[in-house]
Amino acid sequence: MQVSKYEFNVKSREDFYMYPEKYRVEPFRIYGNLYYTGNKSVGSHLIDTGEGLILVDTTYPTTMAMLVQSIWELGFNPKDIRYILHTHGHFDHIGGTAFLKELSGAKTCLGEGDAVMFRERPELVLTRDCGCSYFKPFEPDLIMRDGDIITLGNTSIRIISTPGHSDGVISFFFETEENGVRMTAGMHGGAGLNTLCRTFIQRFDRKQCREEFLKGIERVYEEPVDIMLGNHAGHNRTVEKRQLMIQEPEGANPFIDPSEWKRYLDSVKKRYEIMLKEEEAGTDLIEM
């Protein structure tokens, strides 16, 4: 059987699923009231609004314990989470949501397209790849739509719909302050090519996703972003930047880079173009 080399490779995740502790990142403050609670693979971000916590993404089902531990280590109580926002509805971003909702009573928030996916096409949550046989989607409390603003305490998060990777991908933008200096943080909600490659599109009848993907990038391209966040750690080199913070505690904050947002989106478009060229040449296919 031939599949695209861009598809998600479960085999390559075996070590991660069996030994998730090897991929733990000590939680840390990025800037102001914004913290990192994810791991070396997938991101999770905590915002202390002064009137409760907002959590963005809950990582894999197999790493939810590490997420909870990270929240405690930062000095926060998981019971104080008021909102859980999701960049999109794939298993690696919603893995701890049901547990944390049960623990805290938080409102769970999901993009409109992925709420439909949960109800009508749960196979697109990709639970077969999650390393946890009994995992299933949660029931969202709040549907996020383009232009919505979610406010809690000192933080207002602006919602922009950027579908493609899934139908309900949401990009987030909000301000955070430190020592009187306000910065805008931004996160693209999902730009993975694994669901945009031709074999995935054919298997799941996802013809519309490529056009939506490119339109979504253009919608947020001109957003002013001082601190780019990644819903996967590699998107903004989270781990490497943290090491710089440790090595040079008095140095400039490596997460502050107003040029990174466009560089990242340009690199996404470039990788997408390379994939299309490989598909045209037939060099994208591998034997499984």
C-alpha positions, 0 to 999 in steps of 0.5 A: 500500500502506498501512502504519502510520506507526509501522513502521520506516522504512528510507528515513529511515535512508539517511543513517545507513547511508551515513555512520555516522561522522556519528552517532558519540558519543565514548565516556565513563564514565557512573558507576563501572565503567559506560561508553557505547560506542554512537552517537546512535541505538542504545545500547551499554554496557560494564562493567569488572568487574575480571575482564573486560568485559561488553558490552550490545548491539553496535549496527548491522552498519554501526556495529560498527567505531565500537563497536570503536574506542570500546572501544579509546579508553576504554583497554580491549581488545575481546579482554577481553570475556567476555560479550555481553548483548543487550536483544533480537534485532533487527538494530540491537542484534546487528550487531557480535556475531558479529565481537566473539565471533570477536575475543574468544571472549566468550559471547553471551547472548540472551533465550529467546524471541529464541533461538527467533526466530533458529531458527524465524522469522529474518525477525523479526530484521528484517534487511531493514531493516539496511542490510547485505545479507549480515547474519544472526543469530548462534548464542547461547551462553547463553540468558537466562531470567527470574530469571537472574543473570549474574556476572563479577568485581564485577558481577552483572546481574539478568535480567527477561523483558519480552517484547512488542517481541520475544519475548525482550526482556530488562531488566537491573538491576545495581549500580555504585559510585563513590567508595564510593557504590553506584547501581542501573542499569536498562535496559528491553530494548525498548519500540519501537512499530514491532513493536506496530502493527497492520500489523506484527502482521497481517503477521507474525501477532504477536497476543500481543505487545501483552498481553505488552508491557503485562505486561512494563512492569508487571513492572519498573515498581516496580524502584528505578533510580538510573541509567536506561540506554537501549538507544536513546540517545533513551530517556534523552537520552544525548547531551544528558546527556553534553553537560551532563557536558562543560559542567559537569564539577564539576556533578551527574551528569545520569545519576543521576535516581531518578525517570526510570525511572517517567517513561520507562515512563509515557511509553511507555504514553502513546505506546502509548495514543495509537497505539491511539487513532489506529488506532481512528480510522484516522489511523495509516495512511500510503501506501508 
